[in-house]
């Protein structure tokens, strides 16, 4: 039985993770810790069902509400270090990082340091960790290596697809030969505005941006999907996980979201992973790896399946070009790209900037100067500075 800590349990991925556990064999998993930001009502509901030993909430003013709603007496952890303490607990085997944005970086760093396995749906933490590694090592090395040292399993549907396509035979502890890969192909739905004329995109509202045609996700990632910044973050994440350079990562628009990613090999053959667009499939694989369990998602019906693929429009969606620029630099700019986008999205949600200005704020922040000496503390400082630059852009 795996003792699991779910960081961000009240968010979209956290809720779906608990649904996967709910539908699994009772002997497989034990929810040891649940951690949330501020939703005390839902967190208490989850805790009352799964009875974790530790329940944590970041907002201290939610402590009493959380305690009053619980029908048993777990250890309650409160404050900014709540996620760190849950993920790094000695009794936790696997940490599901479902925290939105860069908030999960410190928790994941600590959990990895303590030897935990990370099932990650958080691109930002992976990107920041990769910048640290690049500063310490020469060349590009993958975060995902052979099964005996595997510590990160991706939950993002695209990265999970690549992982499954190139992992080799996990039962026999084998791993893919990177020299046989010509490139990987990340699929993107294109979001709700792929066919919208660029002159009309300046009028896009927050409510418009939250109407994703395929996926039901949290607010930040849904807006990132509308701008294609989500795909830019996945470019950086794929480079980190699989040790691939910018010339090895391709993006293609696939509106149906059935093909989750592809791998093109040097002999011209292409592998693709297909399933219905349901994140629980990738979550289940991460939790049960290296074994596969009985499906909890719908079967893909090939009798009425039409798939299409389009080239990205880099002019309408500059997030992709900016991501490749950040990846080629590989140390500071991936952090700047990530942090500046998070700030720009926050400003868009609050009515302080326009939809098209999100990319302009990120580009402005990427053009500024930063300390080139990378350390955990330096990354936090670069993150803060990038957010400040994104906020100060005047157009």
C-alpha positions in Angstrom: 0.0 0.0 0.0 1.3 3.5 -0.9 0.9 6.3 1.6 -0.1 9.3 -0.5 0.0 13.1 0.1 -2.1 15.2 -2.1 -0.9 18.8 -2.4 -3.7 21.0 -3.7 -6.4 18.4 -3.0 -9.3 20.9 -3.5 -8.2 21.9 -7.0 -9.2 20.2 -10.2 -6.3 17.7 -10.3 -6.5 17.1 -6.6 -10.3 16.3 -6.8 -9.7 13.9 -9.7 -6.8 12.2 -7.9 -9.1 11.5 -5.0 -11.7 10.2 -7.4 -9.1 7.8 -8.9 -8.2 6.6 -5.4 -11.9 6.3 -4.5 -12.4 3.9 -7.5 -9.2 1.9 -6.8 -8.8 -1.3 -4.8 -8.8 -0.5 -1.1 -5.5 -2.3 -0.7 -3.7 0.0 -3.1 -3.6 3.4 -1.6 -3.8 5.2 1.8 -4.4 8.9 1.8 -2.0 10.0 4.5 -2.1 13.8 4.0 -4.3 16.3 2.3 -3.2 19.9 1.7 -5.2 22.9 0.4 -4.8 26.6 0.1 -8.1 28.1 1.5 -11.1 25.9 0.8 -11.7 24.7 4.3 -15.2 23.4 3.5 -14.2 21.0 0.7 -10.9 20.0 2.5 -12.9 19.0 5.5 -15.3 17.0 3.4 -12.4 15.2 1.7 -10.8 14.5 5.1 -13.9 13.2 6.6 -14.2 10.7 3.7 -10.5 9.5 3.5 -9.5 10.0 7.1 -5.9 11.2 6.5 -3.5 11.4 9.5 -2.5 14.9 8.5 -4.8 17.7 7.1 -3.2 21.1 6.3 -4.4 24.4 5.0 -2.2 27.4 4.0 -4.5 30.2 5.2 -4.2 30.4 9.0 -7.6 32.2 9.3 -9.3 29.0 8.0 -8.0 26.9 10.9 -11.1 27.1 13.1 -13.5 26.5 10.3 -11.5 23.5 9.2 -11.4 22.1 12.7 -15.1 22.6 13.3 -16.0 20.8 10.1 -13.9 17.7 10.8 -15.6 14.7 12.4 -12.4 13.1 13.6 -9.1 14.4 15.1 -6.2 14.4 12.6 -3.0 16.5 13.0 -3.9 19.9 11.5 -1.1 21.9 10.0 -1.6 25.6 9.2 0.5 28.2 7.3 2.8 28.7 4.4 4.9 25.6 5.2 1.8 23.3 5.3 2.6 21.8 1.9 6.2 21.3 2.7 5.4 19.4 5.9 2.9 17.2 4.2 5.0 16.3 1.2 8.1 15.7 3.3 6.5 13.6 6.0 8.5 10.5 6.8 5.5 8.2 6.3 4.6 9.5 2.8 5.7 7.4 -0.1 4.2 9.3 -3.0 3.4 13.0 -3.3 0.8 14.2 -5.8 1.7 17.8 -6.7 -1.5 19.3 -7.8 -0.8 22.8 -6.5 -1.4 25.6 -9.0 1.6 27.7 -10.1 5.0 28.0 -8.5 3.6 27.6 -5.0 4.5 23.9 -5.0 8.2 24.5 -5.8 9.6 24.4 -2.3 7.3 21.4 -1.3 8.5 19.3 -4.3 12.1 20.2 -3.7 11.9 19.1 -0.1 10.0 15.9 -1.0 12.6 15.0 -3.7 15.4 15.7 -1.2 13.7 13.2 1.2 13.4 10.5 -1.4 9.7 10.7 -2.2 8.2 9.8 -5.5 6.5 12.8 -7.1 3.4 12.4 -9.3 3.5 15.9 -10.8 0.8 17.9 -12.5 2.7 21.1 -11.7 4.7 22.3 -14.7 6.2 25.3 -12.8 8.0 23.3 -10.1 9.5 21.0 -12.8 10.7 24.0 -14.7 12.3 25.6 -11.7 14.0 22.4 -10.7 15.4 22.1 -14.2 16.9 25.5 -14.1 18.7 24.5 -10.9 20.0 21.3 -12.5 21.2 23.2 -15.5 23.2 25.5 -13.3 24.8 22.6 -11.5 25.4 20.3 -14.5 26.8 20.8 -18.0 24.6 19.6 -20.8 21.0 18.5 -20.8 20.1 15.5 -18.6 16.6 14.1 -18.1 14.8 14.1 -14.8 13.2 10.8 -15.8 15.8 8.1 -15.9 15.8 4.4 -15.3 13.1 2.8 -13.2 15.4 2.1 -10.3 16.0 5.8 -9.8 12.6 7.1 -11.0 11.5 10.0 -8.7 9.2 12.0 -11.0 6.1 10.6 -12.8 4.2 13.1 -14.9 0.5 13.6 -14.6 0.0 16.2 -17.4 -1.7 14.2 -20.1 0.9 15.3 -22.8 3.9 14.4 -20.6 2.3 11.2 -19.4 1.8 10.2 -23.0 5.4 10.8 -23.9 6.5 8.9 -20.7 4.3 5.9 -21.7 5.5 6.0 -25.3 9.3 6.0 -24.6 9.7 4.5 -21.1 10.6 1.0 -22.4 9.7 -2.0 -20.3 9.2 -0.8 -16.7 8.7 -4.3 -15.3 12.3 -5.2 -16.5 13.8 -1.9 -15.3 14.6 -0.7 -18.9 14.4 2.8 -20.2 14.2 4.4 -23.6 17.2 5.1 -25.8 17.1 8.9 -26.4 19.4 8.5 -29.4 16.5 6.8 -31.3 14.2 9.8 -30.9 14.1 12.4 -33.7 11.6 14.6 -31.8 8.5 14.6 -29.6 5.3 16.2 -30.7 3.1 17.9 -28.1 -0.5 18.2 -29.1 -2.5 21.4 -28.2 -6.3 21.8 -28.4 -5.7 25.4 -29.6 -8.1 26.6 -26.9 -11.3 28.6 -27.6 -9.7 31.3 -29.8 -7.5 29.4 -32.3 -9.9 30.5 -35.2 -10.6 33.9 -33.8 -9.1 36.8 -35.9 -6.3 38.5 -34.1 -8.0 41.9 -34.4 -10.9 40.5 -32.3 -8.7 38.9 -29.6 -8.1 42.2 -27.9 -11.7 42.2 -26.7 -11.5 38.8 -25.1 -12.8 38.8 -21.5 -12.0 36.5 -18.6 -15.3 34.7 -19.0 -14.5 34.2 -22.7 -11.1 32.8 -21.8 -12.5 30.3 -19.3 -14.7 28.5 -21.9 -12.3 25.8 -22.9 -13.7 23.6 -25.7 -12.4 20.3 -24.4 -11.1 20.2 -20.8 -12.5 21.2 -17.5 -9.7 22.7 -15.5 -8.7 25.3 -12.9 -8.8 29.0 -13.8 -5.1 29.7 -14.3 -4.5 26.7 -16.5 -7.6 27.3 -18.6 -6.5 30.9 -19.4 -3.0 29.5 -20.2 -4.6 27.1 -22.6 -6.4 30.1 -24.3 -3.1 32.0 -24.7 -1.1 28.7 -25.5 1.1 29.6 -22.6 0.2 26.3 -21.2 1.8 24.7 -24.2 4.8 26.9 -23.8 5.2 25.7 -20.2 4.8 22.1 -21.5 7.7 22.7 -23.9 9.9 23.7 -20.9 8.5 20.8 -18.8 9.2 18.2 -21.6 12.8 19.5 -21.9 13.2 19.0 -18.2 11.6 15.6 -17.9 13.1 14.0 -21.0 16.4 15.8 -21.5 15.5 17.1 -24.9 16.6 20.4 -26.5 14.4 22.9 -28.3 15.0 21.3 -31.7 13.6 18.0 -30.4 10.2 19.4 -29.3 7.4 20.2 -31.7 3.9 21.5 -31.2 0.9 20.7 -33.3 -2.7 21.8 -32.9 -5.2 18.9 -32.4 -8.6 20.3 -31.5 -10.1 16.9 -30.5 -7.6 16.3 -27.7 -7.7 12.5 -28.3 -4.0 12.2 -29.3 -2.2 13.3 -26.2 1.3 13.4 -27.7 3.5 11.6 -30.2 7.1 10.5 -30.6 8.9 10.5 -33.9 11.8 8.1 -34.2 14.9 8.4 -36.4 13.6 5.7 -38.7 10.5 7.7 -39.5 8.0 5.8 -37.4 5.7 7.7 -35.1 4.1 6.4 -31.9 1.0 8.1 -30.5 -1.0 7.7 -27.3 -4.7 8.1 -27.7 -7.5 8.1 -25.1 -10.7 10.1 -24.3 -9.8 13.5 -22.9 -10.0 12.6 -19.2 -7.2 13.5 -16.8 -8.0 10.6 -14.6 -6.3 8.2 -17.0 -2.9 9.9 -16.6 -3.4 10.2 -12.9 -4.2 6.6 -12.5 -1.1 5.6 -14.4 1.1 7.8 -12.2 -0.4 6.3 -9.0 -0.2 2.7 -10.1 3.1 2.8 -12.1 4.8 0.5 -13.2 1.6 -1.6 -13.4 -1.6 -0.8 -15.2 -4.9 -1.3 -13.5 -8.5 -1.7 -14.7 -9.6 1.5 -16.5 -11.7 4.1 -14.8 -12.1 6.3 -17.9 -14.4 5.6 -20.9 -13.2 3.5 -23.8 -12.2 5.4 -27.0 -14.8 4.7 -29.7 -13.1 4.4 -33.1 -16.3 3.9 -35.0 -17.0 7.7 -35.2 -13.6 9.3 -34.7 -12.3 12.1 -36.8 -8.9 13.6 -36.0 -7.3 16.7 -37.4 -4.0 18.4 -37.0 -2.9 21.9 -37.7 0.4 23.9 -37.6 0.5 26.5 -34.7 -0.1 30.2 -35.5 3.0 31.7 -33.9 2.0 35.3 -34.7 -1.4 35.0 -32.9 0.1 33.0 -30.1 3.6 34.4 -29.3 3.7 32.3 -26.1 5.3 29.4 -28.1 8.2 31.5 -29.6 8.9 32.9 -26.1 9.0 29.4 -24.7 11.5 28.2 -27.2 13.6 31.4 -26.5 13.5 30.6 -22.8 14.4 27.0 -23.4 17.5 27.8 -25.5 18.8 30.0 -22.7 17.9 27.3 -20.2 18.8 28.8 -16.9 17.2 32.1 -15.9 14.6 32.7 -18.7 12.5 29.6 -18.0 11.9 31.0 -14.5 11.2 34.4 -15.8 8.8 33.1 -18.5 6.9 31.1 -15.8 6.7 33.8 -13.1 5.9 36.7 -15.5 3.1 34.7 -17.1 1.6 33.9 -13.7 1.6 37.5 -12.8 0.2 38.6 -16.1 -2.6 36.1 -15.9 -3.4 37.3 -12.3 -3.6 40.9 -13.7 -5.9 39.7 -16.5 -8.2 38.0 -14.1 -8.3 41.1 -12.0 -9.2 43.3 -14.9 -5.8 45.1 -14.9 -4.6 44.1 -18.4 -5.9 42.8 -21.7 -5.8 39.3 -23.1 -3.2 40.0 -25.7 -1.1 42.0 -23.2 -0.3 38.8 -21.3 2.3 37.8 -23.8 3.6 41.3 -24.1 4.2 41.5 -20.3 6.1 38.2 -20.4 8.2 39.3 -23.3 9.0 42.6 -21.5 10.1 40.7 -18.4 12.3 38.3 -20.5 14.1 41.3 -21.9 15.3 42.5 -18.5 18.6 41.6 -16.7 18.8 39.1 -13.9 21.4 37.5 -11.7 22.9 34.6 -13.6 24.0 32.7 -10.4 21.3 30.1 -9.9 20.5 28.7 -6.4 17.2 27.9 -4.7 17.2 31.4 -3.1 18.2 33.0 -6.4 15.4 31.4 -8.2 12.9 32.8 -5.7 14.4 36.3 -6.2 14.3 35.9 -10.0 10.7 34.9 -9.7 9.8 38.0 -7.7 11.7 40.3 -10.0 10.1 38.8 -13.1 6.7 39.4 -11.6 7.5 43.0 -10.8 8.7 43.6 -14.4 5.5 42.0 -15.8 3.4 44.2 -13.6 5.3 47.5 -14.6 4.9 47.1 -18.4 3.1 50.1 -19.8 2.6 49.2 -23.4 
